[in-house]
Structure formats: structure tokens, C-alpha cells
Amino acid sequence: MTTPTPTGSAPDDGSFRPPASIPTEQTVKPAGLIERLEAAEVGSRELDCEVYEMFNAGLKPVPKQAGRYFDPSIISVHGAEKYITRGTSVAPKYTTSLDAALALAGRVLPGWWWTAGKCGLTCHASVGPDRAFIAEPDLSKYDAGFHADIPNPSTPAIALCVAALKAVAATGEPR
């Protein structure tokens, strides 16, 4: 077995390995979330939080502060006494902001291409592996990409989240 390579690079054997810092398939099970996103007519903080929790296993919500999580990776040093406090993080607006959805896709699928759009009938998005970063046998399995075509009303951001989550579910783990 080879060790994981840095994000966006391919190991010498031609296969693509996920970075070690992103959750594995044991913590990422997006099937139910995909269904809820596909059924949503608009984005919401509730859905944003579900997507955030999917890829940030172990963070605990701050009571009575929707979308905010205790994050042990954020540490602040205060004043001359240099006392330390633990920080909090905020779930990005993945379902209402295309920029936030793009940042998510880039983080969980580095080296993959994406498209997103909206027409009179649907909001749609696709993600797929960039040939520069993935080789056989994985290329044949994932070359067609993963797609979301959600009837309106919806948002391109939701469609991109769905396409990225479908890729994560099919490949077994985020890249």
C-alpha cells in the first residue's frame, strides 16, 4: 500500500490517493444529505450545517448559535497574560453561495474540474477528475464525472454540492 500524497498530486503508481487530513469513508456517508439537498427549493443554514458537519467530523455545535462550531484547531492568545482560548468556526453558506460551494468542491475533490449553471428548467452541476491528476484504473471509473440536475426552484450552489457529494459517495472517500 502506498502512502497518501499531497493534495492535487498523483503517486508514482498512477493511482490517485486522498490527502490524509480529509475524513475517510467511515465518517462521510452523504446519501441522506444528497436526498435532502435535491428536495430543497432554496438553500438554508440547516443544510449548510449538515454539509459542514459531513466534512468536519467531531466538531461540536456551539449551543444556541446556529452554524457555529467549537473548533480545536483555532487557538487565540490574548493580552499580556497570554491566556489561550479555543476558537469557533462558522459553517460556510454552501447552499446559497456558489463561491462557498466551489471552495467545498475544491477542498474535497482537489484536481477535479467542475461546471455549474441554471436554466429555465433546472439547476445543474458536474464534477470530474482532471486527467492530469488521475490515471487508470480510476480514470475509467470516474472519467464520465458526477452530475446533478435538480428541477427549479433550486440553486446552482445546491447542485454543485450534490454533484460533489455524489463523487465523494461513489469514490468512497473525499479526494
Order of alpha helices (4+ residues) and beta strands (2+ residues): alpha-alpha-beta-beta-beta-alpha-beta-beta-alpha-beta-alpha
